[in-house]
Amino acid sequence: MSILKKTAVPSEHVEQSMLVQWFRRSYPNVLIFAVPNGGARSKATAGKLKVEGVVPGIPDLFVPEWKLWIEMKRTKGGAVSDEQFGMIDYLQSVGYHVIVGKGAEHAKAQILEFLNEERT
């Protein structure tokens, strides 16, 4: 019998929250906002949101100034859905940048790489 303790993988919510906090400290004059597209909800609420324009697959975060969308996943266990892949392809085809962050640290690294590429 193993005595090793399993460490819990942080939720997507925790990872996204950590990324947003880092981003807002690092780039206080650049807007980043969440798109509340996911989560469990009743059929009635889902129907109302659909009529209001909610679209499945939209990435979690948007940085308008940089035309950058960010889809957040857990470091382990999170997978991009077919709807998300389709939306990522669409957004890229119309001129947006999209990154998929497997955790806050991975997303930070990709944001810094994106900024470095934009400056060269």
Backbone torsions as a table, in degrees:
resi	resn	phi	psi	omega
1	MET	NA	131.1	-177.1
2	SER	-82.6	140.2	178.5
3	ILE	-97.4	-7.3	-178.3
4	LEU	-62.0	132.9	179.8
5	LYS	-88.8	132.1	175.9
6	LYS	-74.6	132.5	175.0
7	THR	-94.2	132.5	-179.0
8	ALA	-70.6	139.9	175.1
9	VAL	-82.0	126.4	-179.8
10	PRO	-56.7	146.6	178.8
11	SER	-69.3	164.6	175.5
12	GLU	-60.3	-37.7	178.1
13	HIS	-58.0	-47.5	-179.9
14	VAL	-63.0	-46.2	-179.7
15	GLU	-61.5	-45.2	-179.4
16	GLN	-65.0	-41.5	178.5
17	SER	-60.7	-43.1	179.0
18	MET	-63.8	-40.3	179.4
19	LEU	-64.2	-46.2	-178.4
20	VAL	-62.7	-41.9	177.7
21	GLN	-60.7	-46.3	178.0
22	TRP	-60.8	-46.0	-177.6
23	PHE	-60.6	-46.9	-177.2
24	ARG	-67.4	-30.9	173.8
25	ARG	-72.2	-40.7	-174.8
26	SER	-77.6	-33.5	-176.0
27	TYR	-132.7	67.9	-172.6
28	PRO	-63.2	-20.0	-178.8
29	ASN	-101.2	9.9	-180.0
30	VAL	-115.3	125.0	-178.0
31	LEU	-75.3	130.4	168.4
32	ILE	-128.4	136.2	177.9
33	PHE	-143.9	156.3	-179.4
34	ALA	-91.9	148.1	173.5
35	VAL	-106.5	109.4	-175.8
36	PRO	-76.9	71.1	-173.6
37	ASN	-97.2	-23.3	-173.7
38	GLY	-102.9	-167.7	176.3
39	GLY	98.2	156.3	178.6
40	ALA	-76.8	139.1	178.6
41	ARG	-154.8	162.8	179.6
42	SER	-70.9	162.3	177.5
43	LYS	-61.6	-37.6	179.8
44	ALA	-63.6	-45.6	179.1
45	THR	-65.5	-42.4	178.7
46	ALA	-59.6	-41.0	178.4
47	GLY	-64.3	-42.9	178.2
48	LYS	-62.7	-44.8	-178.7
49	LEU	-65.1	-37.9	178.7
50	LYS	-61.8	-44.4	178.4
51	VAL	-62.9	-33.9	179.3
52	GLU	-75.9	-10.3	175.9
53	GLY	116.0	4.5	177.3
54	VAL	-63.8	133.9	-178.3
55	VAL	-124.6	129.2	178.4
56	PRO	-62.8	144.9	174.1
57	GLY	93.4	-7.7	179.3
58	ILE	-64.1	134.3	178.6
59	PRO	-60.2	162.9	-172.1
60	ASP	-71.5	-36.0	-172.9
61	LEU	-130.9	151.6	177.7
62	PHE	-136.8	138.0	175.2
63	VAL	-119.3	93.1	-173.9
64	PRO	-56.8	-43.4	-176.9
65	GLU	-58.3	-31.7	-177.1
66	TRP	-103.3	1.3	-175.6
67	LYS	51.4	45.0	-173.7
68	LEU	-119.2	123.5	172.7
69	TRP	-102.8	144.3	-179.5
70	ILE	-130.0	120.9	173.6
71	GLU	-100.8	123.0	-178.4
72	MET	-99.5	141.4	174.6
73	LYS	-135.3	163.1	173.2
74	ARG	-69.5	160.2	179.0
75	THR	-65.0	-31.2	177.5
76	LYS	-136.4	134.5	174.1
77	GLY	96.5	-17.6	179.2
78	GLY	-83.9	135.7	-179.4
79	ALA	-132.0	145.9	176.5
80	VAL	-78.5	127.9	-179.2
81	SER	-78.7	166.3	176.6
82	ASP	-59.8	-40.8	177.7
83	GLU	-61.6	-40.1	179.4
84	GLN	-68.0	-42.2	176.2
85	PHE	-58.8	-43.5	179.1
86	GLY	-62.3	-41.8	179.9
87	MET	-68.7	-39.7	177.3
88	ILE	-60.3	-46.4	178.1
89	ASP	-58.8	-45.2	-179.9
90	TYR	-61.8	-50.5	-178.1
91	LEU	-59.0	-41.6	177.9
92	GLN	-66.0	-35.7	-178.7
93	SER	-68.5	-21.4	179.1
94	VAL	-106.1	18.3	169.1
95	GLY	99.7	7.6	177.6
96	TYR	-95.1	157.5	173.3
97	HIS	-99.5	141.5	179.4
98	VAL	-135.8	131.6	173.0
99	ILE	-122.2	151.2	173.9
100	VAL	-115.0	117.2	-178.7
101	GLY	-99.9	120.2	174.5
102	LYS	-90.2	76.7	-175.9
103	GLY	98.6	163.6	-176.7
104	ALA	-62.4	-43.3	-177.6
105	GLU	-64.2	-41.8	178.5
106	HIS	-64.7	-42.4	178.5
107	ALA	-63.9	-43.2	177.3
108	LYS	-56.9	-47.8	-179.3
109	ALA	-59.2	-41.1	179.7
110	GLN	-69.3	-36.1	177.1
111	ILE	-64.4	-45.6	179.0
112	LEU	-63.2	-39.3	176.1
113	GLU	-64.2	-43.3	177.5
114	PHE	-58.1	-47.4	-179.9
115	LEU	-63.6	-39.6	178.9
116	ASN	-63.3	-42.8	178.9
117	GLU	-66.4	-38.1	-179.7
118	GLU	-66.4	-29.1	-177.6
119	ARG	-85.5	-12.2	-178.9
120	THR	-100.7	NA	NA
